[in-house]
Each structure stands twice: as structure tokens, then as C-alpha cells.
Amino acid sequence: MAGSVDHSSGENEQNPQNERQIHKVGVPPRQNLYKEFASTVKETLFADDPLRPFKDQPRSRKFILGVQTIFPIFDWGRSYNLHKFRGDLISGLTIASLCIPQDIGYSKLANLAPQYGLYSSFVPPLIYAFMGSSRDIAIGPVAVVSLLLGTLIQNEIDPTKNPDEYLRLTFTATFFAGITQATLGFFRLGFLIDFLSHAAVVGFMGGAAITIALQQLKGFLGIKKFTKKSDIISVMRSIISSAHHGWNWQTILIGASFLGFLLFAKYIGKKNRKFFWVPAIAPLISVILSTFFVFITRAEKKGVQIVNHIEKGINPSSVSQIYFTGDYLLKGVKIGIVAGMIALTEAIAIGRTFAAMKDYQIDGNKEMVALGAMNIVGSMTSCYVATGSFSRSAVNYMAGCKTAVSNIVMSCVVFLTLEFITPLFKYTPNAILSSIIISAVISLIDFEAAILIWKIDKFDFIACMGAFVGVIFISVEMGLLIAVTISFAKILLQVTRPRTAILGKVPRTTVYRNILQYPEATKVPGILIVRVDSAIYFSNSNYIKERILRWLTDEEERLKAAYLPRIQYLIVEMSPVTDIDTSGINAFQELHRSLQKRDVQLVLANPGPVVMDKLHASNFTDLIGENKIFLTVADAVCSCSPKLVEEA
């Protein structure tokens, strides 16, 4: 009976002939303890029922399904054809033209040599293509994670004084970022990343984008001595102090010219989706033109800083460089966990966005395992943390990619670049890399999302701005900590201070609703109806009890002042109460005793099956009486005040 409890508080009770028919709330049959525990674990960790395809399959088929689960390429690869390859080839070449100049720039954000950015767009995309479930995501280094790694590792080791130790700690952090991601996916703990709210992510990304753009002013203005701090005050002080003698006008001319070109290309791409390829190839064109310009004018001799040497050849092994012992091990674990979680949040959000646009499903836990595996392998092949890039994924999507083969195509182009083309980047000016990064991160500042957050939820906006201000004025890690803290504070506030409402009767119906939402709803004389809009646990049970008594006190004072009949019944509408624990039941027992002293009868309406089971197990139903628990508020009112109902 309880399984079919109506949570609409009497919406189906509008037939006057049924108005006098009082239904009792059924008690669900007692569940086996093992079955109850197994059901809870399944809903918590295996809500998507991942083992369903294996049911009633022969052993050989189960083996094939297992391989396809770990490596989805063996599933969708069976239907792969020339038409799909054509789309993947075009999109792969397009994102390769975007990723090569970006990777060289992003490696500088991480305080690494340029080739490490290219390494990270060679091996990780290959691993992801075999293990990932998203068709659209483009893998490689991203600005925010590069900045985060660069900032956190720089706090431990100076990259200029100890470059070898810095590089080793980078690989160690990447290894443990992969371990973190794969562990979360394997143990199906992906829901943990949801604790970082959308609002906090918007603020963090916006703050990180401004921080990255300000950091790029070093290369953009040709400044040689620049602060290692990332906060806006230190950066602006460094820029202003070097204005008279540290700026290079040739560098500024190159940077400003090509930044204008890149922004114009982006504008064309946004204006007409047919020209999506224009902003995609604009960075590579900028690199080619600026490199040629510097080479023929010998601008490096006039103070224009250039990339100089990029190591030729594919990724060397870095297994022996990972710290598995010593002082830097724990530091690598700490940095890896932070970077891994941020990379995971970004990749899953991107994957879900494009999956929704193409109407297919991605498995979040599989994605985590795939991302973790690619970063573990990447850490052993001289890569730093790679994840899904929004700008590249958007280009990949618009270029018509069909599968993850576009990542393989991109990886092949990067391989050819590493083998044959890297010497040509020797004269590439740092200013053009700064311009490419500035134009890329501008899109991370989402003003529309911030305005929408303000309109919808002011507390969310505080979380958004807290993360934003923290990143800009303090540091990236502090902004992240503020984002997580405010997200948890919101959860705690909602759990510990749930909403309650006074219900009234909507005219000409037997429906009872919040009197603030429905001003025309009228209170029932002699009865106070309160709805609790939350599960009742130890964290909020005392507050709920006190809030209900405060509602009662306020109502009694109002009635006394107006010389109206006092309250005789307190009806608690429990439709939204999905669960209750021992503290919640104790709070109701205390509420019952307090009401008895006031000569007010406690009545419950529409407790769900889980709540009803626990009320029976605790003998609370015997305490207040089985006849004081009703299926709907209308039934409770009908029973408590039959004369009033007849008159109505």
C-alpha cells in the first residue's frame, strides 16, 4: 500500500463522492537485511546496472563483452566505415592544426619545455581513443590544468634552479592524477566530482582564465624579469614596474597584430558556423607567419624572445623519473589528486555536453578509467596531465567528427610534427604563443552563465564569485579551496536547515499547498498543517522539531490576538520526507510530548514506505496511534474536523 502512496497531497481526491473515504497508510513488508543492504549498495554504486548486458550470456560472449567494456573501440569499430573515417580525418587534421601551437604555449604555463606539450597530445589521445566512450572529446593539455600544475609544483621546486627535479615531480603528479581518476572510475565513485558545483566551476574557470591571460603579458610585452606569483596585484605590479625599461615594442607589435587576427578569426567562426575552420587554423597560420617574419627580419637580435630549441623525436620513457619514494612522493600525490580532480571535472562536463547534443550516452565511470589510464601511461612517456579540451572538442564537433578516431588522426599529425617539423619552430616568437593562449582562454570567462546564476540562486552566485575572487586575488589553489568550501557549505546549509511550509486549502479542491505560493489557499480553523521538505536526519532533526514548534507558537499568538479558536491538531505533511533516522524519530517523540503539554494532537500525513517502516519499527505509530496517520492531508483534515469539511 505504501509503495503506491500518493505524494500530491490529495490531488486525486477532488471527487466529492470519495471525500469521506479515508484510506489507511500501509506498512511495507519487512525486507531481508542482506537484500536491503545489497539494494542500497547497487543504487549507490551501480545505478546504471553495468552488468545487465552480461546477463544470460555464454562465457565466450561475456569475455567479448568484457573486452568491449574496457575498450569500447572494439564495439563501435565493427560498424566503422569510409564515410565515418572521412569525417574523422577532416576533424582530426583540423584539431591538430589548433593543438600544435596551443600545446607549445600551454607547456610554458606548466613551466615545461615546449616539447612536453606536444608529447601530451601524442600518447594520451591514442590511449583515450581505445578506452573512452565519448565520440567528440579532443584530448590534450589544457590551460587551467597547465596553470594549476605549474603553480603548485613551482611552490615546491624552482623550475629554473632545479629543472630536473621539477620535471620529475611533474611526472609524479601526472602519475597520481591518473591513479586518482582511474580509482574513482573503478570503484564507481564518480559522484564525488559532483560536489564541485557548476557555479563554483564557472567562477574558478573565469578566474583562472584572467590569471592565465595576465601571466601571458610577460611574453606579450617582452618582459624578461617577471613575478612568479599568480595573483593580480603581484602581476600588475611586475608589469607596471617594468614599463619604462622592460617592454619591447617589436614584441608588442607582433603580439597585438596576431591577437587581433585571432580574435577576428574567432568572430568569423561564431558569426557563421560554416567557417568553423577559420578560428581552428588561425593559430597555426599565426605561428607560420610570425616565425617567417622573425626569421627574415632577425627580430630576435632586437629583443624579440623566441622559442629557440624544441627537442626532436617522440616521447622518451620517463618511468625511472617518477618519485616512488622520498620527500617528493607525498607532494606528488597531493598535487596529482588536485590536478586529477580538476581535469576530471572538465573532461566529464565536456563529454556530457557533446553527448547531449548528439543524443548518445557516455558512461562517467568508464570515462574516468580511460582518463586515468591515459595519464598513468602518459606519466611514463614524458607527458603531463592531459584532459578534454573544450575549445578543441568544440572544433572537433563542428568539423564533423564521427568517432574517437579523430584523436588518433590528431595524434598521428603530432607524431609527424615531433619527428620532422619541430626544428622549424625555432624562430617562433613567444609573443605569438601568448596571443594564442589569451585568445583561447577568453572563452572560459562565461558572463552569461554568471548572470544566470545570479538570477537563479544568490548563494550559488556567492560560490561563483568566491572562487573567482580567490583565484584572481590570492592564488589558483586558494580559489579552488574556496570553491570546494562554499560548495560544501551550501550542501551543509541545505541539509541542516531544510525548508518547511504552512499549508492551506486551495479553494474548491481538497488540495493543500504552501500559502506563500498560493495566497488564495486558506488555513483550516483549529488545525495547523506543516510540510517538511527534506529527509529527517541527525543533522536537521532538532531544527525541524524547533521550527515546527515555532510555527505553532506564532500561529497560536496570532489566533489569540484575533480571538479565534486555538489549534487542536498539528498535521505534518511528510510527502517530501524520503527517509528518517533514529535522531529524527527521537525528535518526533519529543515533538509529541511537547504538543501533549499544549493539548495539541500530532497527526502525520502521507509518510513514504521507508519512513513508515521505521516509524513502526520504533513503535512511534503506537505512541501517537495508528488512527493518526493518514494517506493524504485531505483525509487527515476530514478526520480531525469532519463538521468543517461537511460545511465546506
C-alpha positions, 0 to 999 in steps of 0.5 A: 500500500505504501509503495503506491502512496500518493505524494500530491497531497490529495490531488486525486481526491477532488471527487466529492463522492470519495471525500469521506473515504479515508484510506489507511497508510500501509506498512511495507513488508519487512525486507531481508537485511542482506537484500536491503543492504545489497539494494542500497549498495547497487543504487549507490554504486551501480545505478546504471546496472553495468552488468545487465548486458552480461546477463544470460550470456555464454562465457565466450560472449561475456569475455567479448563483452568484457573486452568491449567494456574496457575498450569500447573501440572494439564495439563501435569499430565493427560498424566503422566505415569510409564515410565515418573515417572521412569525417574523422580525418577532416576533424582530426587534421583540423584539431591538430592544426589548433593543438600544435601551437596551443600545446607549445604555449600551454607547456610554458604555463606548466613551466615545461619545455615546449616539447612536453606539450606536444608529447601530451597530445601524442600518447594520451589521445591514442590511449583515450581513443581505445578506452573512452566512450565519448565520440567528440572529446579532443584530448590534450593539455589544457590551460587551467590544468597547465596553470594549476600544475605549474603553480603548485609544483613551482611552490615546491621546486624552482623550475629554473634552479632545479629543472630536473627535479621539477620535471620529475615531480611533474611526472609524479603528479601526472602519475597520481592524477591518473591513479586518482581518476582511474580509482574513482572510475573503478570503484564507481565513485564518480559522484564525488566530482559532483560536489564541485558545483557548476557555479563554483566551476564557472567562477574558478574557470573565469578566474583562472582564465584572467590569471592565465591571460595576465601571466601571458603579458610577460611574453606579450610585452617582452618582459624578461624579469617577471613575478612568479606569483599568480595573483593580480596585484603581484602581476600588475605590479611586475608589469607596471614596474617594468614599463619604462625599461622592460617592454619591447615594442617589436614584441608588442607589435607582433603580439597585438597584430596576431591577437587581433587576427585571432580574435577576428578569426574567432568572430568569423567562426561564431558569426557563421558556423560554416567557417568553423575552420577559420578560428581552428587554423588561425593559430597555426597560420599565426605561428607560420607567419610570425616565425617567417617574419622573425626569421627574415627580419632577425627580430630576435637580435632586437629583443624579440624572445623566441622559442629557440630549441624544441627537442626532436623525436617522440616521447622518451620513457620517463618511468625511472623519473617518477618519485616512488619514494622520498620527500617528493612522493607525498607532494606528488600525490597531493598535487596529482589528486588536485590536478586529477580532480580538476581535469576530471571535472572538465573532461566529464562536463565536456563529454556530457555536453557533446553527448547531449547534443548528439543524443548518445550516452557516455558512461562517467565511470568508464570515462574516468578509467580511460582518463586515468589510464591515459595519464598513468601511461602518459606519466611514463612517456614524458607527458603531463596531465592531459584532459578534454579540451573544450575549445578543441572538442568544440572544433572537433564537433563542428568539423564533423567528427564521427568517432574517437578516431579523430584523436588518433588522426590528431595524434598521428599529425603530432607524431609527424610534427615531433619527428620532422617539423619541430626544428622549424619552430625555432624562430617562433616568437613567444609573443605569438604563443601568448596571443594564442593562449589569451585568445583561447582562454577568453572563452572560459570567462562565461558572463552569461552563465554568471548572470544566470546564476545570479538570477537563479540562486544568490548563494550559488552566485556567492560560490561563483564569485568566491572562487573567482575572487580567490583565484584572481586575488590570492592564488589558483589553489586558494580559489579552488579551496574556496570553491570546494568550501562554499560548495560544501557549505551550501550542501551543509546549509541545505541539509541542516536547515531544510525548508518547511511550509504552512499549508492551506486549502486551495479553494474548491479542491481538497488540495493543500499547498504552501500559502506563500505560493498560493495566497488564495489557499486558506488555513483550516480553523483549529488545525495547523498543517506543516510540510517538511521538505527534506529527509529527517536526519541527525543533522536537521532533526532538532531544527525541524522539531524547533521550527515546527514548534515555532510555527505553532507558537506564532500561529497560536499568538496570532489566533489569540490576538484575533480571538479565534479558536486555538489549534487542536491538531498539528498535521505534518505533511511528510510527502517530501520526507524520503527517509528518517533516522533514529535522531529524527524519530527521537525528535518526533517523540519529543515533538509529541510530548511537547504538543501533549503539554499544549493539548495539541494532537500530532497527526502525520500525513502521507509518510513514504514506505521507508519512513513508515517502516521505521516509524513502526519499527520504533513503535512511534505509530503506537505512541501517537496511534495508528488512527493518526496517520493518514494517506493524504492531508485531505483525509487527515483534515476530514478526520480531525474536523469532519463538521468543517469539511461537511460545511465546506 
